[in-house]
Amino acid sequence: MGMPQEMDSFSILKTKLQLILPSLPRSEKAAATYLIENLHRIGSLNLNTISAEIDASSATIIRLCKHMGYKGFLDFRNSVRMAERQPDDPGFATPVEQVSARELMRSVIDKNNETMLNTLALISDQYEPAAYALRKANIIIMFGNGDAIIPCQLISLKLMKIGKACVVLNDQDMQVFCASSMRFGDVALAVSHTGRSKSVVEAMRIARERGAITIGVTAAAKSPLLKHCSYALLTGTVDDTTAGDIISRRIAEQTVLETLYLCTVDNNEKDIEEVKKQGAKVIEQMTKLSNEDSEVKV
């Protein structure tokens, strides 16, 4: 059984459309824009009329309605008609928090799925040589500004668990200073959605001049960062948000780095297992010392 139909106000209907708008393909985006601008007319229009006005197929409009959680166009139009019979005010309408939470989650999931598929479509033959460079690296230094540092931190923990020395830097001065100390056999890895973070680009330029192999993760196929990258790994994020802070861009970057990590450990399992065993022994020893210290204090 499906969930009971909720009575949506015009403001909630418009919010639903606005939430999914950035993640829609071009044809559905045009249809969504039309519905937002003509919402008060929809109750009196049929599917063929709307299709003709926006020069889109009926199937496009039906898909759009399903993306909003409706069974189809008729279900959406019924919601519009119900909205016409009620006051469009917070006291009468279904609480926005209940509806928006569900729709926000759907929007996030849909956008993340779209980003993953776009990123998969951009996969290239750069991963294997980049992974080989990480496998042989003396040290791996990672650069990122703002929340771009998060995927760097996550992947650095995994790399350190298999015995790779990693440094993660988001301080702009330290990025440049550390890049200056790099040499042949080292690897610099940068994450930048736009590929235009000045300190990151400069650090990668310096690192490459010093002889290090440079790996860039970005959504920008043409950017200053890529000029200084030995290997470029692209993400498929399209950020249409006003603030430019869509979360799926970090998920895409983490997916790229996770794939790179898996390529790094592939065909190197024996050595990695030995490193993991050594790491487990160290952790066990530290835990034992910590417990003994606690007993002494008691």
C-alpha positions, -999 to 999 in steps of 0.1 A, spaced: 0 0 0 12 35 -8 13 63 18 -18 85 21 -18 115 -1 -8 147 18 -24 180 11 2 203 -2 0 241 -4 12 260 -34 44 270 -15 52 233 -8 45 223 -44 68 251 -56 94 240 -30 93 204 -43 100 217 -78 128 240 -67 145 213 -47 149 189 -76 155 215 -102 194 215 -100 195 177 -105 172 175 -135 183 169 -171 178 198 -195 144 188 -208 129 181 -174 145 213 -160 126 233 -187 94 216 -177 100 222 -140 107 259 -147 74 262 -166 55 245 -137 70 268 -112 60 299 -132 25 286 -141 16 266 -110 -17 284 -105 -28 274 -140 -19 237 -139 -51 226 -123 -71 237 -154 -46 224 -180 -42 189 -195 -10 171 -203 -11 177 -240 -16 215 -235 14 218 -212 35 196 -235 27 219 -264 34 251 -245 69 239 -234 77 219 -265 84 188 -245 71 153 -247 43 140 -223 68 114 -211 92 142 -199 65 158 -178 54 125 -163 90 117 -154 92 151 -137 61 144 -117 75 111 -106 107 127 -95 86 148 -71 71 117 -56 38 116 -75 24 87 -95 22 108 -126 9 140 -140 -27 134 -129 -16 128 -94 4 161 -94 -25 180 -110 -48 167 -83 -24 181 -57 -25 214 -74 -63 214 -74 -64 205 -37 -40 234 -30 -64 257 -48 -91 249 -22 -70 257 9 -54 289 22 -17 290 14 -6 298 50 16 280 75 -13 274 99 -33 254 74 -7 237 53 11 205 62 41 214 83 70 223 59 95 205 80 78 171 74 75 175 37 108 193 31 129 167 51 116 139 29 121 159 -3 155 172 7 166 137 13 153 125 -21 170 155 -38 203 147 -21 201 110 -30 191 118 -66 219 143 -70 245 119 -55 234 91 -78 236 114 -108 271 126 -97 283 90 -92 272 80 -127 287 111 -142 320 104 -124 320 68 -137 315 81 -172 347 102 -168 370 74 -156 402 72 -175 434 53 -179 451 78 -155 442 57 -124 467 29 -128 498 50 -132 486 73 -104 481 43 -82 516 30 -91 530 64 -81 513 62 -47 525 26 -42 561 37 -48 560 71 -31 585 81 -4 559 104 10 524 116 -1 515 152 6 479 162 1 466 197 -5 430 210 -2 412 241 10 380 243 31 360 211 31 380 197 2 404 186 29 379 161 42 383 135 14 421 140 17 419 132 54 398 101 49 420 86 22 452 95 41 441 73 70 437 43 47 470 49 31 488 52 64 472 19 75 491 2 46 524 19 55 524 50 33 536 82 49 510 109 44 507 146 53 475 165 48 476 203 46 449 230 44 470 258 57 479 279 26 514 289 38 522 253 48 511 240 15 536 261 -3 564 255 22 560 217 21 557 217 -17 591 234 -18 607 205 2 594 178 -21 617 158 -44 618 130 -70 599 100 -56 574 120 -37 537 124 -46 516 156 -43 478 150 -44 454 179 -46 416 181 -43 399 212 -57 364 212 -71 370 242 -93 407 236 -99 413 273 -91 423 274 -54 454 296 -56 475 281 -28 467 246 -40 475 254 -76 508 271 -65 517 242 -43 512 217 -71 533 239 -95 562 240 -70 559 203 -62 561 193 -99 591 217 -104 608 199 -76 604 165 -93 574 152 -75 546 133 -93 514 154 -90 478 140 -90 448 163 -92 412 156 -84 388 181 -98 355 187 -116 370 212 -140 384 197 -171 400 230 -180 415 247 -150 449 261 -138 453 230 -115 455 206 -144 484 225 -159 506 212 -131 492 176 -128 510 145 -139 477 127 -137 442 142 -136 412 123 -121 379 140 -129 346 141 -110 313 145 -126 297 170 -102 276 198 -116 271 223 -88 240 245 -95 236 257 -60 238 294 -52 264 290 -25 284 265 -45 284 240 -16 267 209 -29 277 179 -8 278 155 -38 310 171 -50 328 158 -19 312 124 -23 324 123 -59 360 132 -48 359 105 -21 347 80 -46 376 89 -69 401 86 -41 386 54 -28 390 39 -63 426 52 -65 432 35 -31 418 2 -43 440 4 -74 470 11 -51 464 -20 -30 456 -43 -59 484 -68 -67 502 -58 -36 482 -77 -10 510 -97 6 531 -66 15 500 -47 26 488 -76 49 522 -76 66 521 -39 72 486 -42 86 497 -69 110 526 -47 122 501 -18 126 477 -41 146 506 -51 169 515 -14 176 479 -6 184 477 -36 207 508 -25 225 496 10 229 463 -2 243 481 -24 267 503 5 279 472 27 282 455 1 304 485 -4 326 488 34 330 452 35 341 457 8 367 487 26 381 467 58 386 439 39 403 
